[in-house]
Amino acid sequence: MNVEPRILDEAEYDGWDRFVASCPTGSVYICTKYLDVLARMTECRFRVLALIANGKYVGGVALFERSTRWGWILEPRLLLQYNGFVLADSESKYPSQRASNTIKIIDEVAAYIESQAYAKTLLKCRWPFVDVRAFLQRGWQAIPSYTYMVPLSDLERQWDLVDRNLKRLIRRSENEGLSVSVDEDFESFYRLHEETHYRKGAPIYLPRNKFSDYFKELHGQGIAKLFHARLPDGKSIAAQLVLAGDHPVCETVSACADGQYLKTGANAFLRWKAFEHLAALGYTHNDLTDASLNSVTRFKSQFGGDLRLCFVLSYPSTRRYRWGSRLTAPVRALRRR
């Protein structure tokens, strides 16, 4: 298979987005409509490297780049959970040929990224891309990462897998008059987002004005959805932001809650009702984002989702970046405190 690597022009972005939506390894995070908004809100830039064979896209990567004093950096960030490799399903029926085609595509992507001499390079690839041998052979490192993905195609079956205590909380919330809204109430969401930050030390994803603009633009494109669990008087006591583009997997980006109502079961109620809403829209899975071992991950696991392996691929950083990071680490730690 002859593969041509090429940086796409803006006029080709719609075709790329359709390709990403058709790939199991694709994600709304790799679509240009999303990246354009995020890049403007974070003062970054993005380019799309596509691999073309016989006039069709067969793979590629969206290069979301941030400028630093040490040079350009390629890595995931808040609101960009995946920035990794996209691979089309091979048309060959032979496993050996599929593997050969995949390795050739990966080599082209890796060679281009290496040629850019990024100060730091991290690619987080979503499941089901797990064959990282070609990267390892080129001197990259592969670090395992995990996430929970909840199937949405058969919620009746999924309900049978939900933890009994969560079922009890969801039913109790319904009986006590909680309701779920899908709306544009960003102010209530940000109030809870900020409160969760102060209560748990969770990060603020963007400053208020930037975050508001981010949501409004993506909501206007039908990508961002805000879910609220509300008391009978209309007050929002839990909220979550979901990215739902053309890819069949939607992404839960941020979840937050009012500390006074954590024992009501509003969080579990909101998650389940969001599953119902997203399933009705035709999405096949909801990626709950990350499965590090902590109390939040335990809560996610109780919905009976599938634990999926992802890989974070890293290429050696430049010496300038390594030394600069060591010198500025104490300052960054002080700022976080």
C-alpha positions in Angstrom: 0.0 0.0 0.0 1.4 3.4 -1.0 0.6 6.0 1.6 0.9 9.8 1.1 1.2 12.0 4.2 -0.2 15.5 3.8 -1.2 18.4 6.0 -4.7 19.3 5.1 -6.0 22.6 3.8 -9.0 24.1 5.6 -11.2 23.3 2.6 -10.6 19.6 3.3 -11.7 19.7 7.0 -15.3 18.5 6.4 -14.0 15.4 4.7 -11.6 14.7 7.6 -14.4 15.1 10.1 -16.5 12.6 8.2 -13.6 10.2 8.2 -13.0 10.6 12.0 -16.7 10.0 12.7 -16.5 6.7 10.7 -13.4 5.3 12.6 -13.6 3.3 15.8 -10.5 5.1 17.0 -12.0 8.5 16.2 -13.4 11.0 18.6 -15.1 14.4 18.7 -11.8 15.6 20.2 -10.1 15.0 16.8 -12.7 16.8 14.7 -11.7 20.2 13.3 -14.9 21.9 14.4 -14.1 21.1 18.0 -10.4 21.8 17.7 -11.0 25.2 16.1 -13.0 26.4 19.1 -10.6 24.9 21.7 -7.6 26.4 20.0 -9.0 29.9 20.0 -10.0 29.7 23.6 -6.6 28.4 24.7 -4.4 30.4 22.4 -3.1 27.3 20.7 -3.1 26.1 17.1 -3.9 22.8 15.3 -3.1 21.1 12.0 -4.3 17.9 10.6 -1.9 15.3 9.2 -3.8 12.9 7.0 -2.6 9.6 5.4 -4.0 9.0 2.0 -4.0 5.8 -0.1 -5.8 5.4 -3.4 -7.5 8.7 -2.9 -9.0 7.9 0.5 -8.1 8.7 4.1 -6.6 5.7 5.9 -5.3 7.3 9.0 -3.8 10.4 10.6 -3.6 12.7 13.6 -4.8 16.1 14.6 -1.8 18.1 15.9 -3.0 20.4 18.7 0.1 22.5 19.4 0.9 24.9 22.3 3.8 27.4 22.2 6.1 27.6 25.2 9.4 29.3 26.0 11.1 25.9 25.1 9.3 25.4 21.8 6.1 23.9 20.5 4.5 21.2 22.6 2.2 18.4 21.4 0.1 16.9 24.2 -3.4 16.4 25.6 -4.8 18.9 28.0 -8.0 19.7 29.9 -10.9 19.6 27.4 -8.7 17.5 25.1 -8.8 14.0 26.5 -7.6 12.3 23.3 -5.2 13.8 20.7 -4.0 10.5 19.2 -3.9 8.4 16.2 -6.9 7.7 13.9 -6.9 4.5 11.9 -9.5 3.3 9.3 -10.6 -0.3 9.3 -8.5 -2.2 6.8 -10.4 -3.6 3.8 -8.1 -6.7 3.6 -9.5 -9.9 5.0 -5.9 -11.1 5.8 -4.7 -10.3 9.3 -1.1 -10.2 8.1 -2.0 -7.6 5.4 -4.0 -5.5 7.9 -1.1 -5.5 10.3 1.3 -4.5 7.6 -0.9 -1.6 6.5 -1.3 -0.4 10.0 2.5 -0.4 10.7 3.1 1.5 7.5 0.6 4.2 8.4 2.0 4.4 11.9 5.5 4.8 10.6 4.5 7.7 8.4 2.7 9.5 11.2 5.6 8.9 13.7 8.2 10.0 11.2 6.4 13.3 10.5 5.9 14.0 14.2 9.6 13.3 14.9 10.6 15.7 12.1 8.8 18.6 13.8 11.2 18.5 16.7 8.6 19.3 19.3 9.9 20.2 22.7 7.5 17.6 24.2 5.4 15.0 22.5 2.5 13.1 24.0 -0.3 11.3 22.0 -3.2 9.8 23.9 -4.9 7.2 21.7 -8.3 5.9 22.4 -9.4 2.3 22.4 -9.5 0.1 20.3 -6.0 1.2 19.0 -3.7 -0.9 21.2 -1.0 -2.2 18.8 1.8 0.2 19.6 4.7 -2.0 18.4 5.7 0.3 15.6 6.0 3.3 18.0 8.1 1.3 20.4 10.4 0.2 17.7 11.1 3.8 16.8 12.1 4.7 20.4 8.8 5.9 21.7 7.4 4.9 25.1 3.8 3.6 25.6 2.2 4.2 29.0 -1.1 2.4 29.7 -4.2 4.5 30.6 -7.8 3.5 31.3 -11.3 4.7 30.9 -14.8 3.5 31.4 -17.2 3.3 28.4 -20.9 2.7 29.1 -22.8 0.9 26.3 -26.0 2.8 25.4 -27.5 0.6 22.8 -29.4 -1.6 25.3 -30.1 0.4 28.4 -32.5 -2.3 29.8 -29.6 -4.7 29.8 -27.2 -2.1 31.2 -29.6 -1.3 34.1 -29.1 -4.9 35.2 -25.4 -4.3 35.5 -25.8 -1.1 37.6 -24.8 -1.4 41.3 -27.7 -2.0 43.6 -27.0 1.0 45.7 -26.8 3.3 42.7 -30.2 2.0 41.5 -31.6 2.8 45.0 -30.3 6.4 44.8 -31.6 6.9 41.3 -35.1 5.7 42.2 -35.1 7.8 45.4 -34.2 10.9 43.4 -37.1 10.3 41.1 -39.5 9.8 44.0 -38.3 13.0 45.7 -39.1 15.0 42.6 -35.7 15.6 41.1 -35.7 16.3 37.3 -33.1 16.5 34.6 -32.9 19.4 32.1 -30.8 19.7 29.0 -30.3 23.4 28.4 -28.0 26.4 28.1 -27.7 27.3 31.8 -24.0 27.7 31.8 -23.9 30.0 34.9 -25.4 27.2 37.1 -22.9 24.7 35.6 -19.9 27.1 36.3 -21.1 27.8 39.8 -21.0 24.0 40.5 -17.7 23.6 38.6 -16.1 26.3 40.7 -17.5 24.9 43.9 -16.2 21.5 43.1 -12.8 23.0 42.4 -12.7 24.6 45.9 -14.1 21.5 47.7 -12.0 18.8 46.0 -9.1 20.6 44.4 -10.5 19.7 41.0 -9.0 21.8 38.1 -10.8 24.8 36.6 -10.9 23.9 33.0 -11.0 27.5 31.6 -11.5 31.0 33.0 -15.2 31.8 33.2 -15.4 34.0 30.1 -13.4 31.7 28.0 -15.3 28.7 29.2 -18.6 30.4 28.5 -17.6 31.3 25.0 -16.3 27.7 24.5 -19.7 26.3 25.5 -21.8 28.8 23.5 -19.9 28.1 20.3 -20.0 24.4 20.6 -23.6 24.3 21.8 -24.5 26.4 18.8 -22.9 23.7 16.6 -24.8 20.9 18.4 -21.7 19.5 20.0 -21.8 20.5 23.6 -24.7 19.5 25.9 -25.3 20.6 29.5 -27.3 18.3 31.8 -28.6 19.5 35.1 -30.2 17.7 38.0 -32.7 20.1 39.5 -34.7 20.3 42.7 -38.5 20.8 42.4 -37.9 24.6 42.8 -35.6 24.5 39.7 -32.2 24.8 41.5 -29.4 22.9 39.8 -27.6 20.7 42.3 -25.5 18.6 39.9 -24.4 19.2 36.3 -22.3 17.6 33.6 -20.9 18.7 30.3 -21.0 16.2 27.4 -19.5 16.4 24.0 -21.7 14.7 21.4 -20.6 15.2 17.8 -21.0 12.9 14.7 -19.0 10.1 16.2 -21.1 7.3 17.8 -19.2 7.7 21.1 -20.0 10.7 23.2 -17.6 12.1 25.9 -18.4 13.2 29.4 -16.0 16.1 29.9 -16.9 17.6 33.3 -19.2 16.6 36.2 -19.8 18.8 39.2 -22.2 19.0 42.1 -23.4 21.1 45.1 -21.7 19.8 48.2 -24.8 20.2 50.3 -26.7 17.6 48.2 -24.1 14.9 47.6 -26.0 12.3 49.7 -29.3 12.8 47.7 -28.1 10.6 44.8 -28.4 13.5 42.4 -25.1 12.6 40.7 -26.2 9.0 40.0 -29.6 10.1 38.9 -28.1 12.7 36.5 -25.7 10.3 34.9 -28.4 7.7 34.2 -30.8 10.2 32.8 -28.0 11.6 30.6 -27.4 8.0 29.3 -31.1 7.8 28.4 -31.1 11.1 26.6 -27.9 10.2 24.6 -29.1 6.8 23.7 -32.3 8.3 22.3 -30.1 10.5 20.1 -28.4 7.3 18.7 -25.1 7.3 20.5 -23.7 3.8 21.1 -21.3 4.5 24.1 -20.6 7.2 26.6 -16.9 7.6 27.5 -16.8 8.6 31.2 -13.2 9.9 30.8 -10.4 8.4 32.9 -10.3 5.5 35.3 -7.5 6.3 37.7 -7.9 4.5 41.0 -9.9 6.8 43.2 -13.4 7.3 44.6 -14.7 9.0 41.4 -13.6 6.0 39.4 -15.3 3.6 41.8 -18.5 5.6 41.2 -18.1 5.4 37.4 -17.5 1.6 37.7 -20.9 1.1 39.4 -22.7 1.9 36.1 -21.5 -1.4 34.7 -19.4 0.1 31.9 -16.5 -1.6 30.2 -12.9 -0.9 31.3 -11.0 0.1 28.2 -7.2 0.3 27.7 -5.8 3.3 26.1 -2.1 4.2 25.5 -0.3 7.5 26.0 2.6 7.5 23.5 5.6 9.8 24.3 8.6 10.7 22.2 11.8 11.9 24.0 11.6 15.6 24.9 14.3 18.0 24.0 17.1 18.7 26.4 16.1 22.3 26.6 12.6 21.4 27.7 13.8 18.8 30.3 16.1 21.3 31.9 13.6 24.1 31.8 10.9 21.9 33.3 13.1 21.1 36.2 14.0 24.7 36.9 10.4 25.9 36.8 8.8 22.9 38.7 9.1 24.7 42.2 7.3 27.8 40.8 4.5 25.7 39.3 4.0 23.8 42.5 3.8 27.1 44.5 1.2 28.5 42.0 -0.9 25.4 42.4 -0.9 25.7 46.2 
